[in-house]
Amino acid sequence: MATVIGVDVGGTFTDLVLHDAATGEIRVAKQPTTPSAPELGVLAAVDAAVPPELLARSGHFVHGTTVGLNALLERRGATVGLITTAGFRDVLEIRRGDRDDPYDLFWTPPPPLVPRRLRAEAAERVAADGTVVRELDPESVRQAARLFAAEGVDAVAIVLMNSYANPRHEVLAGELLRAAGFDGPISLSHDVSGEYREYERTCTTVVDAFVRHRMGPYLHNLERELRERGFAGELLVTRSGGGALTLAEAAARPFETILSGPVAGAVATARLAETLGLRTAVAADVGGTSFDTALIEDGRLPLMFHGEVVGLPLQSPWVDVRSVGAGGGSVAHADAGGLLRVGPRSAGAVPGPASYLRGGTEPTVTDAALHLGMIPAGHMSGGISLSPEKAAEVLSPLAEPTGIAGTDAVAEGVIRIAAANMAQAVRGVTVERGVDPRGAAIVAFGGAGPLFGCLLAAELDVDTVVVPPNAGNFSAVGLVQADVVRSAARTMVRPLDEEALPAIEAMAGALFERLSTAGAVREVDLDLRHRGQEHTLTVPLRLGEDDVAAVADRFSKAYHRTFGHQLPDPLEVVTVRATTRIVLDAARPLVPAPPSGASAGGTTRLWSFGRRAWADAQVVPREGFSGPAEGPLLVVEPTATTYVDAGFTAEAHPSGCLLITRKDGDR
């Protein structure tokens, strides 16, 4: 058993959780994020909570990062060159025929990450079955190399037609590019994806090359600084699909870390739901920049194998976390028609909400919550002081353009709109999947999540809210609980019949051999569809146990749940997926230890949304709180404040969680 450190970099705060398995000690820290150099915020959190001797005997440092995601959002990555099969130069611009917003007549797709002048064609062709139709012309690759040298290309993506079935030409093209003098990163599509669909595979490979330019140096700089501080363990980076990669793997496959940060909270929620016996739980992670939510059923993560970021598709394992711009730093404003709006723009870490007194001049959700007494005035974690006077000063100008009477009403409107935006995101992961959110428990965490637990429960007609210990750092708890996970996939289109199973097992065996699975748990999934259909559903396969009938029955049930009907058409396999999982330490806590650190108590005046009036309320330190106690009430701890509205009752659960329930008469 070893000490494990988890650090999650958010848009506003960087959170740390340390678990010492030998003593059971839990340490937490929260520091402002440093967007221009995220590693500085990470190191500040380490310096604040981890003494050198404890860092030196830590076995793993698990990191959730938004560096890759920010590179895509800001379009600040490598200058990428693309080599593709002759005739497929414009795949990135042709895209698919669907539109992100079918009702927007002026909608335009995001521009490709590779401009047309940097897209080169290689004379070659491989058929869908892997047969070589035309051998690769080496001179076409050398010509591309000369173009890239003249244009100052930093990284190259090589995506040749049907290379998932036969990668020989891609490998040769990479070798020719090196021989021609190119010394930057090269991403080969069969290594990155291994699946068919040329547009999606091309886009995924280009994204990999684009973010590698920033991800690699960032991770190596962070590792160097940690080593200089005495850390001798292993540095891991969380994957978009859950689990973690080693530093070398993350630097080599950065596209797998695009949603590294938001996934950690979903992982922690799944573990907590399993521990508490919650059949259905909704993660409600409210940070400084965004609201992230995921549906957890029977303790399982909602795993997908295709996702999309800023209009760019990715063929990668993907926990279905929905994000909206509704966090503590989301800016409130009046639109052109005089309606009050909240987000998606955020004040972020710099300058932050106006009440932080760090140069912010625009009203935010945090300012509204402070004005309504939902957050006690004074000091926050990370050395931030809160100014109610400044919050009122920036909120009051919104009254005139919106026609809202007074600062109090403006602040209430900001909070209600933010809560409505969050509730709509929750409906996207529940109602859209045929799940009634009223039967779920809301797990509220993040720096502002416990402020909105009761408001979300009222919006969604939910009876139970769970606030985990150290709620403000709960995403980092998901990092501490991470396993080392590797995955690979190959497209193999064929009928699902008795002859298919041996071929599937052989394909899975080849994938596991590539993943180096010594000592790992092996998992196999299949993408299946009815013959003649385009899209697939993914179902698990138990190697050595399942026959064709068992697999077909599993698919049929999933199809009925998703689409509400069943079809008699025969099935076909599309893709074989292999995953390996190494559990680092089974003793890691499923529920973090109760928060430590003194928090002031007393009374305060706050706004009750249930009563639509100001009310006097108790301010109760979470440490030592047992309850039950009826709202309105504030439960405070070092990293978060829990707002309990009128009509709700809060009490401590034996696990250390705070359990908030709605009274029957307040529906």
C-alpha positions in Angstrom: 0.0 0.0 0.0 1.3 3.4 -0.9 0.4 7.1 -0.7 -1.6 8.3 -3.8 -2.1 11.9 -4.8 -4.8 13.0 -7.2 -4.8 16.5 -8.7 -7.7 17.8 -10.8 -7.2 21.1 -12.8 -10.5 22.9 -13.3 -11.2 26.2 -15.0 -11.1 28.2 -11.8 -9.5 26.0 -9.1 -7.0 23.2 -8.9 -8.0 20.5 -6.4 -5.8 18.0 -4.6 -6.6 14.9 -2.6 -4.0 12.7 -0.9 -4.7 9.3 0.5 -2.1 7.6 2.7 -3.1 3.9 2.6 -0.8 3.0 5.4 -2.4 5.4 7.9 -5.8 6.1 6.2 -5.0 9.9 6.3 -6.8 12.1 3.8 -5.4 15.6 2.9 -7.0 18.1 0.6 -6.0 21.4 -1.0 -7.6 23.9 -3.3 -5.6 26.5 -5.2 -6.5 28.9 -8.0 -5.8 27.5 -11.4 -3.1 29.2 -13.5 -4.4 29.1 -17.0 -1.3 30.4 -18.7 0.8 27.7 -17.0 -1.4 25.0 -15.5 1.5 23.1 -13.9 2.1 26.1 -11.5 -1.4 25.7 -10.0 -0.7 21.9 -9.6 2.6 22.5 -7.9 1.0 25.2 -5.6 -1.5 22.6 -4.5 1.2 20.0 -3.9 3.3 22.5 -1.9 0.3 23.6 0.2 -0.7 20.1 1.3 2.1 17.6 0.8 5.3 17.8 2.9 8.5 16.7 1.1 8.8 13.5 3.1 5.2 12.4 2.2 5.7 13.3 -1.4 8.9 11.2 -1.5 7.1 8.1 -0.4 4.0 8.6 -2.6 3.6 5.7 -5.1 1.3 7.4 -7.7 0.5 10.9 -8.8 -2.8 10.8 -10.8 -3.5 13.9 -12.8 -6.7 15.1 -14.5 -5.9 17.8 -17.0 -7.7 20.1 -19.4 -4.5 21.0 -21.4 -5.6 19.0 -24.5 -9.2 20.3 -24.3 -8.1 23.9 -23.9 -5.8 23.5 -26.9 -8.8 22.5 -29.0 -11.1 25.2 -27.5 -8.5 27.9 -28.1 -7.2 26.4 -31.4 -3.7 26.7 -30.0 -1.8 23.6 -30.9 0.7 22.3 -33.4 0.8 23.3 -37.0 -0.3 20.0 -38.5 0.4 18.5 -41.9 -1.8 15.7 -43.2 -0.9 12.9 -45.6 -3.8 11.0 -47.0 -4.6 8.7 -49.9 -4.9 10.5 -53.3 -8.5 11.6 -53.8 -9.2 12.0 -50.1 -7.5 15.3 -49.5 -10.8 17.1 -48.6 -12.3 14.6 -46.2 -11.9 17.0 -43.3 -14.0 19.7 -45.1 -16.6 17.4 -46.6 -17.4 16.1 -43.1 -20.9 14.6 -42.7 -24.2 15.9 -44.0 -25.6 16.6 -40.6 -25.7 20.1 -38.9 -25.1 20.9 -35.3 -28.0 23.3 -35.3 -30.6 22.4 -38.1 -32.6 25.6 -37.4 -29.7 28.0 -37.8 -29.7 29.2 -41.4 -26.2 30.8 -40.9 -24.6 27.8 -39.1 -21.2 27.0 -40.4 -19.0 24.0 -39.4 -15.8 24.7 -37.5 -12.8 25.1 -39.8 -10.6 22.1 -40.2 -7.5 21.9 -38.0 -5.4 21.4 -41.1 -5.7 24.0 -43.9 -5.9 22.7 -47.4 -2.4 23.8 -48.4 -1.0 21.5 -45.7 -3.0 18.4 -46.8 -0.9 16.3 -49.1 -1.9 13.2 -51.2 0.0 9.9 -51.3 -0.3 7.8 -54.3 -1.5 4.4 -52.9 -4.6 2.4 -52.3 -5.7 -0.4 -49.9 -9.1 -2.1 -50.2 -11.5 -2.6 -47.3 -10.3 -6.2 -46.8 -6.7 -5.2 -46.6 -5.7 -6.1 -50.1 -3.2 -3.8 -51.7 -4.7 -2.3 -54.8 -1.8 0.1 -55.5 1.6 0.1 -53.9 2.7 3.3 -52.1 4.7 5.7 -54.3 7.6 6.9 -52.1 8.1 10.0 -54.1 4.6 11.3 -53.2 5.6 11.1 -49.5 9.0 12.8 -50.1 7.1 15.6 -51.9 4.9 16.0 -48.9 8.0 16.2 -46.6 9.3 19.0 -48.7 6.0 20.9 -48.5 5.9 20.5 -44.7 9.5 21.7 -44.3 8.8 24.8 -46.3 5.6 25.5 -44.3 7.1 25.0 -40.8 4.9 22.0 -39.9 5.3 20.8 -36.3 3.5 17.5 -36.4 2.1 15.2 -39.1 -1.0 13.0 -39.2 -0.9 10.1 -41.7 -4.3 8.7 -42.6 -4.4 6.3 -45.5 -7.6 4.7 -46.9 -8.5 1.5 -45.1 -5.3 1.4 -43.1 -7.2 -0.1 -40.2 -7.3 -3.3 -42.3 -3.7 -3.2 -43.5 -1.4 -0.6 -42.0 1.7 -1.4 -44.1 1.5 1.8 -46.2 1.1 4.0 -43.2 4.1 2.5 -41.5 6.2 2.9 -44.7 5.0 6.5 -45.1 6.1 7.3 -41.6 9.6 5.8 -42.3 9.9 7.8 -45.5 9.0 11.0 -43.7 11.7 10.4 -41.1 14.2 9.5 -43.9 13.4 12.9 -45.5 14.4 14.7 -42.4 11.1 15.3 -40.5 11.8 15.1 -36.8 8.5 16.2 -35.2 5.7 14.0 -33.9 4.0 11.6 -36.4 0.5 10.2 -35.7 -0.5 7.1 -37.6 -4.2 6.5 -37.9 -4.1 2.7 -37.3 -2.3 3.3 -34.0 -4.6 6.1 -33.0 -8.0 4.6 -33.9 -8.0 1.3 -35.8 -11.6 1.8 -36.9 -13.3 2.5 -40.1 -15.2 5.8 -41.1 -12.6 7.9 -42.9 -13.8 11.3 -41.7 -13.9 10.3 -38.0 -10.6 8.5 -38.1 -8.9 11.3 -40.0 -10.2 13.9 -37.5 -9.2 11.8 -34.5 -5.6 11.4 -35.9 -5.3 15.1 -36.6 -6.5 16.0 -33.1 -3.9 13.6 -31.7 -1.2 15.4 -33.6 -2.6 18.8 -32.8 -2.7 18.5 -29.0 0.5 16.4 -28.7 2.6 19.6 -29.3 1.2 21.1 -26.0 0.5 18.0 -24.0 3.9 16.4 -24.2 6.0 19.3 -23.0 3.4 20.1 -20.2 3.5 16.6 -18.8 7.3 16.4 -19.0 7.6 19.8 -17.3 5.3 18.7 -14.5 7.2 15.5 -14.0 10.5 17.3 -13.9 9.2 19.7 -11.2 7.7 16.8 -9.1 11.0 14.9 -9.4 12.9 17.9 -8.2 10.6 18.0 -5.2 11.4 14.4 -4.4 8.6 12.5 -6.0 9.9 9.1 -7.0 6.6 7.3 -7.9 4.7 6.9 -11.1 2.9 9.8 -12.8 -0.5 8.9 -14.4 -3.0 10.8 -16.5 -6.7 10.1 -16.5 -8.4 9.0 -19.8 -11.6 10.4 -21.3 -13.0 6.8 -21.0 -12.1 6.4 -17.3 -9.0 4.9 -15.8 -5.5 6.3 -16.2 -2.5 6.1 -18.6 1.1 6.2 -17.8 3.0 9.5 -18.6 4.6 7.9 -21.7 1.2 6.6 -23.0 -0.5 10.0 -22.4 2.3 11.8 -24.3 2.0 9.2 -27.1 -1.8 9.1 -27.2 -2.9 12.6 -26.0 -6.3 12.4 -27.8 -7.4 9.9 -25.0 -7.0 12.6 -22.4 -9.2 15.3 -24.0 -11.9 15.0 -21.3 -9.5 13.9 -18.6 -10.8 16.4 -16.0 -14.6 16.1 -16.1 -14.5 12.3 -16.1 -12.9 12.0 -12.6 -16.0 13.3 -10.9 -18.2 10.7 -12.7 -15.7 8.0 -11.6 -16.0 9.1 -8.0 -19.8 9.3 -8.2 -20.0 5.7 -9.6 -17.9 4.4 -6.7 -19.9 6.3 -4.2 -23.2 5.1 -5.7 -22.0 1.6 -5.5 -21.0 2.0 -1.9 -24.3 3.6 -0.8 -26.4 1.2 -2.8 -27.9 3.9 -5.1 -29.3 2.2 -8.2 -29.5 5.4 -10.1 -27.4 8.5 -9.4 -26.8 11.7 -11.2 -23.4 13.4 -10.9 -23.8 17.2 -10.4 -20.4 18.7 -10.5 -20.5 22.5 -10.4 -17.1 24.1 -10.7 -16.0 27.6 -11.5 -16.5 27.4 -15.3 -18.9 24.6 -16.1 -21.6 22.2 -14.8 -20.7 18.6 -15.6 -23.2 15.8 -15.2 -23.4 12.1 -15.9 -25.9 9.3 -15.3 -24.7 6.4 -13.1 -26.8 3.2 -13.2 -25.9 0.2 -10.9 -22.5 1.8 -10.2 -21.5 1.7 -13.9 -20.1 4.6 -15.9 -22.0 5.6 -19.1 -19.3 4.6 -21.5 -19.4 5.5 -25.2 -16.8 4.9 -27.9 -17.4 8.0 -30.1 -17.5 11.5 -28.9 -17.3 15.1 -30.1 -15.5 18.2 -28.9 -16.1 21.6 -30.4 -17.6 20.0 -33.5 -14.7 17.6 -34.0 -15.5 13.8 -33.7 -13.2 11.5 -31.8 -13.0 7.7 -32.0 -12.0 7.1 -28.4 -13.5 5.6 -25.3 -15.6 8.3 -23.7 -17.6 8.6 -20.5 -20.8 10.4 -21.4 -20.3 13.5 -19.3 -22.5 16.5 -20.5 -21.1 20.0 -19.8 -22.8 23.4 -19.9 -21.4 26.8 -19.2 -23.1 27.1 -15.8 -20.4 27.4 -13.0 -19.6 29.7 -10.2 -17.7 32.0 -12.6 -20.4 32.1 -15.3 -21.1 35.7 -16.3 -24.7 37.1 -16.0 -25.7 39.6 -18.7 -28.7 41.1 -20.5 -29.2 40.0 -24.1 -30.3 42.3 -26.9 -33.9 41.7 -26.0 -33.5 42.6 -22.4 -33.6 39.0 -21.1 -31.4 37.9 -18.2 -28.8 35.3 -19.4 -26.2 33.3 -17.5 -23.1 31.9 -19.2 -21.7 30.2 -21.1 -18.9 32.7 -20.9 -17.0 32.5 -17.6 -14.8 34.9 -15.6 -12.5 31.8 -15.0 -9.6 31.9 -12.6 -8.3 35.2 -14.0 -9.8 37.6 -13.1 -12.6 35.5 -11.5 -15.9 36.7 -10.0 -16.0 40.4 -9.0 -16.4 39.5 -5.3 -13.0 37.9 -5.3 -11.5 41.4 -5.6 -9.0 40.2 -8.1 -10.0 42.6 -10.9 -13.3 41.1 -12.0 -15.9 43.6 -13.1 -18.8 41.5 -14.4 -21.5 39.8 -12.3 -21.3 36.0 -11.9 -23.1 33.2 -10.3 -20.8 33.3 -7.3 -21.5 37.0 -6.8 -25.3 36.3 -6.9 -24.9 33.4 -4.4 -22.9 35.6 -2.1 -25.4 38.4 -2.3 -28.2 36.0 -1.4 -26.3 34.7 1.7 -25.8 31.3 0.2 -22.1 31.6 0.8 -20.8 33.1 4.1 -18.8 36.3 3.6 -15.2 36.1 4.5 -12.4 33.8 3.3 -12.5 30.9 0.9 -10.0 28.1 0.4 -7.0 29.2 -1.7 -6.7 32.5 0.2 -9.6 34.2 -1.6 -11.5 36.9 0.3 -15.2 37.5 -0.6 -16.7 41.0 -0.8 -20.6 41.2 -0.6 -20.3 44.9 -1.3 -18.5 44.3 -4.6 -21.1 41.6 -5.5 -24.0 44.0 -5.1 -22.2 46.7 -7.0 -21.8 44.5 -10.1 -25.3 42.9 -9.9 -27.3 46.1 -9.5 -26.7 47.4 -13.1 -28.5 44.4 -14.5 -31.8 45.6 -13.0 -32.5 48.4 -15.6 -31.9 46.6 -18.9 -33.8 43.5 -17.8 -36.6 45.3 -16.1 -36.1 43.3 -12.9 -36.9 45.2 -9.7 -33.8 45.5 -7.5 -30.6 43.7 -6.8 -32.1 41.0 -4.8 -34.4 40.0 -7.6 -31.5 40.1 -10.1 -29.4 37.8 -7.9 -32.3 35.4 -7.5 -32.9 35.3 -11.2 -29.2 34.6 -11.9 -29.3 31.6 -9.5 -32.6 30.3 -10.9 -31.4 30.5 -14.5 -28.2 28.8 -13.7 -30.1 26.0 -11.9 -32.5 25.7 -14.9 -29.5 25.3 -17.3 -28.1 22.6 -15.1 -31.4 20.8 -14.8 -31.7 20.8 -18.6 -28.3 19.2 -18.9 -29.4 16.5 -16.4 -32.5 15.8 -18.5 -30.1 15.3 -21.4 -28.4 12.3 -19.7 -31.6 10.9 -18.2 -34.8 11.6 -20.1 -33.0 11.3 -23.4 -32.0 7.8 -22.3 -35.4 6.8 -21.2 -34.6 7.2 -17.5 -36.9 9.2 -15.1 -34.7 11.5 -13.1 -37.3 11.6 -10.3 -36.1 8.1 -9.2 -32.4 9.2 -9.0 -30.3 10.6 -6.2 -28.3 13.8 -7.0 -24.7 13.6 -6.0 -23.7 17.3 -5.6 -20.0 18.2 -5.5 -17.5 20.6 -6.8 -16.9 24.0 -5.3 -20.4 25.2 -6.0 -22.3 21.9 -6.4 -23.6 21.7 -2.8 -25.0 25.2 -3.3 -27.3 23.9 -6.1 -28.3 20.5 -4.8 -31.7 21.6 -3.4 -32.4 23.8 -6.4 -31.7 21.0 -8.8 -33.9 18.6 -6.7 -36.7 21.1 -6.9 -36.3 21.6 -10.6 -36.2 17.9 -11.3 -38.7 16.7 -8.6 -36.0 14.6 -7.0 -36.2 13.6 -3.3 -32.6 12.9 -2.4 -29.4 14.8 -2.6 -26.0 13.4 -1.4 -23.1 15.6 -0.7 -19.9 13.7 -0.2 -17.2 14.6 2.3 -14.7 17.2 1.0 -17.2 17.9 -1.7 -15.2 20.7 -3.3 -12.4 18.2 -4.0 -14.5 15.2 -4.9 -13.4 15.0 -8.5 -9.8 14.6 -7.3 -11.1 11.7 -5.2 -12.0 10.0 -8.5 -8.4 10.4 -9.5 -7.2 8.7 -6.3 -9.5 5.8 -7.1 -8.4 5.4 -10.8 -7.1 2.1 -12.2 -4.5 1.8 -15.1 -6.6 1.2 -18.2 -5.6 0.5 -21.8 -7.8 -0.1 -24.8 -7.7 -0.9 -28.4 -10.2 -1.5 -31.2 -10.3 -2.9 -34.7 -13.1 -2.8 -37.2 -14.2 -6.2 -38.5 -17.5 -6.2 -40.4 -19.0 -9.7 -40.6 -22.3 -11.5 -39.8 -22.8 -12.5 -36.1 -22.9 -16.3 -36.5 -21.2 -19.3 -35.0 -18.2 -18.8 -37.3 -17.8 -15.2 -36.0 -16.9 -16.1 -32.4 -13.6 -17.8 -33.2 -12.6 -14.8 -35.4 -13.7 -12.4 -32.7 -11.6 -14.2 -30.1 -8.6 -14.2 -32.4 -9.0 -10.5 -33.0 -9.4 -9.8 -29.2 -6.3 -11.9 -28.5 -4.2 -9.9 -31.0 -5.4 -6.6 -29.4 -4.6 -7.9 -25.9 -1.1 -8.9 -27.0 -0.6 -5.3 -28.3 -1.8 -3.9 -24.9 0.7 -5.9 -22.8 -1.8 -7.3 -20.4 0.3 -9.1 -17.8 -1.7 -9.2 -14.5 -4.6 -7.2 -16.0 -8.3 -7.8 -16.0 -9.5 -8.3 -19.6 -12.7 -7.0 -21.0 -14.2 -7.4 -24.5 -17.0 -5.3 -26.1 -18.6 -5.6 -29.5 -20.2 -2.9 -31.7 -23.2 -4.6 -33.2 -26.0 -3.5 -35.5 -28.8 -5.0 -37.6 -27.7 -5.8 -41.1 -28.5 -2.8 -43.4 -28.2 -0.2 -40.6 -25.5 2.4 -40.3 -25.1 2.9 -36.5 -24.2 0.5 -33.8 -24.8 -0.3 -30.1 -21.9 -1.6 -27.9 -22.5 -4.7 -25.8 -20.1 -6.7 -23.6 -18.8 -10.2 -24.6 -17.8 -12.8 -22.0 -15.0 -14.7 -23.7 -15.3 -18.4 -23.3 -18.8 -18.1 -21.8 -21.1 -16.5 -24.3 -22.6 -18.1 -27.4 -24.2 -16.3 -30.3 -27.7 -16.5 -28.8 -26.4 -14.8 -25.5 -24.8 -12.0 -27.4 -27.8 -11.5 -29.6 -30.1 -11.4 -26.6 -28.0 -8.8 -24.9 -28.0 -6.6 -28.0 -31.8 -7.0 -28.4 -32.4 -5.8 -24.9 -30.1 -2.8 -25.3 -31.8 -2.0 -28.7 -35.3 -2.1 -27.2 -34.3 0.1 -24.3 -32.6 2.6 -26.6 -35.2 2.7 -29.4 -38.4 1.3 -27.9 -38.8 -1.6 -30.3 -37.1 -4.6 -31.7 -36.3 -5.9 -35.2 -36.1 -9.4 -36.6 -33.2 -8.6 -39.0 -30.0 -10.5 -38.6 -27.1 -9.0 -36.7 -23.5 -8.2 -37.8 -20.4 -7.4 -35.9 -18.7 -4.0 -36.8 -15.9 -3.5 -34.2 -14.1 -5.6 -31.6 -13.0 -3.6 -28.5 -10.4 -4.9 -26.0 -9.8 -3.2 -22.6 -7.3 -4.1 -19.9 -7.6 -2.9 -16.3 -5.0 -3.0 -13.5 -6.2 -2.2 -10.1 -3.5 -0.2 -8.4 -4.7 -0.5 -4.8 -7.9 -2.2 -3.7 -7.6 -0.4 -0.3 -8.2 3.1 -1.8 -11.3 4.7 -0.2 -14.6 4.5 -2.0 -15.9 7.3 0.3 -13.3 10.0 1.3 -12.8 10.8 5.0 -14.9 13.5 6.6 -13.6 17.0 6.1 -11.1 18.4 8.5 -10.3 22.0 9.5 -12.2 24.5 11.5 -15.2 26.2 10.0 -17.0 29.0 11.7 -20.6 28.6 12.8 -23.3 31.1 13.9 -26.3 32.5 12.1 -26.8 34.3 8.8 -29.5 35.9 6.7 -30.1 34.2 3.4 -32.6 33.9 0.6 -35.0 30.9 0.7 -36.0 29.9 -2.8 -38.7 27.7 -1.4 -40.3 30.5 0.6 -39.4 33.3 -1.9 -38.3 35.4 1.1 -35.3 36.3 3.3 -34.9 34.0 6.3 -32.6 33.7 9.3 -30.6 30.5 9.2 -28.0 28.5 11.2 -24.5 28.2 9.9 -23.3 24.8 10.9 -19.7 23.4 10.6 -19.8 20.1 8.7 -17.2 18.6 11.0 -19.2 17.1 13.9 -22.6 17.8 12.3 -25.1 14.9 12.7 -28.6 16.4 12.3 -31.3 16.0 11.3 -31.8 19.7 10.8 -34.4 21.4 8.7 -33.6 24.2 6.2 -32.9 27.0 5.6 -29.5 26.1 6.7 -25.8 26.4 5.6 -23.4 23.5 6.3 -19.8 24.8 5.8 -16.6 23.0 5.3 -13.1 24.0 4.0 -13.8 23.4 0.3 -17.5 24.0 -0.2 -20.7 25.3 1.3 -24.0 23.2 1.3 -27.1 25.3 1.0 -30.2 23.5 2.5 -33.4 25.3 1.5 -36.7 25.4 3.3 -38.6 22.1 2.8 -35.4 20.0 3.0 -33.8 18.2 5.9 -30.1 17.5 6.2 -28.4 14.8 8.3 -25.1 13.0 8.4 -25.0 9.5 6.8 -22.9 6.8 8.5 -20.6 6.9 5.4 -19.7 10.5 6.2 -21.9 11.9 3.4 -24.4 14.6 4.0 -27.9 13.3 3.1 -30.5 15.9 2.1 -34.1 14.8 1.7 -37.2 16.7 0.7 -40.3 16.7 2.9 -43.4 15.0 1.5 -45.4 18.2 1.8 -43.0 20.3 -0.2 -43.4 18.8 -3.6 
